[in-house]
Amino acid sequence: MSAITITKSNFDAEVARSDKPVLVDFWAVWCGPCRMLSPVVEQIADENPAVKVGKLNVDEQPELAAQFGVMGIPTLILFKGGKAVKQMVGVQPKPVIVSAINGVL
């Protein structure tokens, strides 16, 4: 399943009330490292049906970025039961991200 777009209007339904852990990629169009990380995030979305993967554009959703203390991008936040349980800032290798996901499954 490919990554879904997370917005203020669907955050509760897609993240807060999700029955699966959710990996949210906080990114922006102009961010070079974000573009480097994007294919990895998409691969994880396709390869891990046990986790939901979303992408949140910080320029379009600044309130959500501020709510979760996102100061630098890319930032990946892993949610479980509607709560942020793990945050990774900067481009992360795929095995590090997968290991974090496996740690909450």
Contact map, one row per residue, 1 for C-alpha under 8 A:
111000000000000000000000000000000000000000001110100000000000000000000000000000000000000000000000000000000
111100000000000000000000000000000000000001001100000010000000000000000000000000000000000000000000000000000
111110000000000000000000000000000000000011001000000111100000000000000000000000000000000000000000000000000
011111000000000000000000000000000000000000000000000011100000000000000000000000000000000000000000000000000
001111100000000000000000000000000000000000000000000001110000000000000000000000000000000000000000000000000
000111110110010000000001000000000000000000000000000001111000000000000000000000000000000000000000000000000
000011111110000000000000000000000000000000000000000000010000100000000000000000000000000000000000000000000
000001111111000000000000000000000000000000000000000000000000101100000000000000000000000000000000000000000
000000111111000000000000000000000000000000000000000000000000000000000000000000000000000000000000000000000
000001111111110000000000000000000000000000000000000000000000000000000000000000000000000000000000000000000
000001111111111100000000000000000000000000000000000000000000000000000000000000000000000000000000000000000
000000011111111110000000000000000000000000000000000000000000000000000000000000000000000000000000000000000
000000000111111111000000000000000000000000000000000000000000000000000000000000000000000000000000000000000
000001000111111111000000000000000000000000000000000000000000000000000000000000000000000000000000000000000
000000000011111111000100000000000000000000000000000000000000000000000000000000100100000000000000000000000
000000000011111111000000000000000000000000000000000000000000000000000000000000101110000000000000000000000
000000000001111111100000000000000000000000000000000000000000000000000000000000001100000000000000000000000
000000000000111111111100000000000000000000000000000000000000000000000000000000001100000000000000000000000
000000000000000011111000000000000000000000000000000000000000000000000000000000001000000000000000000000000
000000000000000001111100000000000000000000000000011100000000000000000000000000011000000000000000000000000
000000000000000001111110000000000000000000000000011100000000000000000000000001111000000000000000000010011
000000000000001001011111000000000000000000000000001111000000000000000000000001110000000000000000000000000
000000000000000000001111100000000000000000000000001111000000000000000000000111100000000000000000000010000
000001000000000000000111110000000000000000000000000011110000000000000000000111100000000000000000000000000
000000000000000000000011111000000000000010000000000011110000000000000000011110000000000000000000000000000
000000000000000000000001111100000000000000000000000000111100000010000100111110000000000000000000000000000
000000000000000000000000111110100100000000000000000000111100000000000000111000000000000000000000000000000
000000000000000000000000011111100100000000000000000000001110000000000000110000000000000000000000000000000
000000000000000000000000001111100110000000000000000000001000000000000000000000000000000000000000000000000
000000000000000000000000000111110000000000000000000000000000000000000000000000000000000000000000000000000
000000000000000000000000001111111110000000000000000000000000000000000000110000000000000000000000000000000
000000000000000000000000000001111111000000000000000000000000000000000000000000000000000000000000000000000
000000000000000000000000000000111111100000000000000000000000000000000000110000000000000001100000000000000
000000000000000000000000001110111111110000000000000000000000000000000000110000000000000000100000000000000
000000000000000000000000000010111111111000000000000000000000000000000000000000000000000000000000000000000
000000000000000000000000000000011111111100000000000000000000000000000000000000000000000000100000000000000
000000000000000000000000000000001111111110000000000000000000000000000000010000000000000000110000000000000
000000000000000000000000000000000111111111000000000000000000000000000000000000000000000000000000000000000
000000000000000000000000000000000011111111100000000000000000000000000000000000000000000000000000000000000
000000000000000000000000000000000001111111110000000000000000000000000000000000000000000000000100000000000
001000000000000000000000100000000000111111111000000010000000000000000000000000000000000000000000000000000
011000000000000000000000000000000000011111111100000000000000000000000000000000000000000000000000000000000
000000000000000000000000000000000000001111111110000000000000000000000000000000000000000000000000000000000
000000000000000000000000000000000000000111111111000010000000000000000000000000000000000000000100010000000
111000000000000000000000000000000000000011111111101110000000000000000000000000000000000000000000000000000
110000000000000000000000000000000000000001111111100000000000000000000000000000000000000000000000000000000
100000000000000000000000000000000000000000111111100000000000000000000000000000000000000000000000000000000
000000000000000000000000000000000000000000011111111000000000000000000000000000000000000000000000000000000
100000000000000000000000000000000000000000001111111100000000000000000000000000000000000000000000000000000
000000000000000000011000000000000000000000000001111100000000000000000000000000000000000000000000000000001
000000000000000000011110000000000000000000001001111110000000000000000000000000000000000000000000000010000
001000000000000000011110000000000000000000001000111111000000000000000000000000000000000000000000000000000
011100000000000000000111100000000000000010011000001111100000000000000000000000000000000000000000000000000
001111000000000000000111100000000000000000000000000111110000000000000000000000000000000000000000000000000
001111000000000000000001111000000000000000000000000011111000000000000000000000000000000000000000000000000
000011100000000000000001111000000000000000000000000001111100100000000000000000000000000000000000000000000
000001000000000000000000011110000000000000000000000000111111100000000000000000000000000000000000000000000
000000000000000000000000011100000000000000000000000000011111110110000000000000000000000000000000000000000
000000000000000000000000000100000000000000000000000000001111110000000000000000000000000000000000000000000
000000000000000000000000000000000000000000000000000000001111110000000000000000000000000000000000000000000
000000110000000000000000000000000000000000000000000000011111111110000000000000000000000000000000000000000
000000000000000000000000000000000000000000000000000000000111111111000000000000000000000000000000000000000
000000010000000000000000000000000000000000000000000000000000111111100000000000000000000000000000000000000
000000010000000000000000000000000000000000000000000000000100111111110000000000000000000000000000000000000
000000000000000000000000010000000000000000000000000000000100111111111110000000000000000000000000000000000
000000000000000000000000000000000000000000000000000000000000011111111110000000000000000000000000000000000
000000000000000000000000000000000000000000000000000000000000001111111100000000000000000000000000000000000
000000000000000000000000000000000000000000000000000000000000000111111100000000000000000000000000000000000
000000000000000000000000000000000000000000000000000000000000000011111110000000000000000000000000000000000
000000000000000000000000010000000000000000000000000000000000000011111111101000000000000000000000000000000
000000000000000000000000000000000000000000000000000000000000000011001111100000000000000000000000000000000
000000000000000000000000000000000000000000000000000000000000000000000111111000000000000011000000000000000
000000000000000000000000011100101100000000000000000000000000000000000111111000000000000011000000000000000
000000000000000000000000111100101100100000000000000000000000000000000001111100000000000011100000000000000
000000000000000000000000111000000000000000000000000000000000000000000101111110000000001111000000000000000
000000000000000000000011110000000000000000000000000000000000000000000000011111000000001110000000000000000
000000000000000000000011110000000000000000000000000000000000000000000000001111100001111100000000000000000
000000000000000000001111000000000000000000000000000000000000000000000000000111110001111000000000000010000
000000000000001100001111000000000000000000000000000000000000000000000000000011111111110000000000000000000
000000000000000000011100000000000000000000000000000000000000000000000000000001111111100000000000000000010
000000000000000111111000000000000000000000000000000000000000000000000000000000111110000000000000000000000
000000000000001111000000000000000000000000000000000000000000000000000000000000111111000000000000000000000
000000000000000100000000000000000000000000000000000000000000000000000000000000111111100000000000000000000
000000000000000000000000000000000000000000000000000000000000000000000000000011110111111000000000000000000
000000000000000000000000000000000000000000000000000000000000000000000000000011110011111000000000000000000
000000000000000000000000000000000000000000000000000000000000000000000000000011100001111100000000000100000
000000000000000000000000000000000000000000000000000000000000000000000000001111000001111110000000000000000
000000000000000000000000000000000000000000000000000000000000000000000000001110000000011111010000000000000
000000000000000000000000000000000000000000000000000000000000000000000001111100000000001111110000000000000
000000000000000000000000000000001000000000000000000000000000000000000001111000000000000111110000000000000
000000000000000000000000000000001101100000000000000000000000000000000000010000000000000011111000000000000
000000000000000000000000000000000000100000000000000000000000000000000000000000000000000111111101100000000
000000000000000000000000000000000000000000000000000000000000000000000000000000000000000000111111100000000
000000000000000000000000000000000000000100010000000000000000000000000000000000000000000000011111110000000
000000000000000000000000000000000000000000000000000000000000000000000000000000000000000000001111111000000
000000000000000000000000000000000000000000000000000000000000000000000000000000000000000000011111111100000
000000000000000000000000000000000000000000000000000000000000000000000000000000000000000000011111111110000
000000000000000000000000000000000000000000010000000000000000000000000000000000000000000000000111111111000
000000000000000000000000000000000000000000000000000000000000000000000000000000000000000000000011111111100
000000000000000000000000000000000000000000000000000000000000000000000000000000000000010000000001111111110
000000000000000000001010000000000000000000000000001000000000000000000000000001000000000000000000111111111
000000000000000000000000000000000000000000000000000000000000000000000000000000000000000000000000011111111
000000000000000000000000000000000000000000000000000000000000000000000000000000000000000000000000001111111
000000000000000000001000000000000000000000000000000000000000000000000000000000010000000000000000000111111
000000000000000000001000000000000000000000000000010000000000000000000000000000000000000000000000000011111
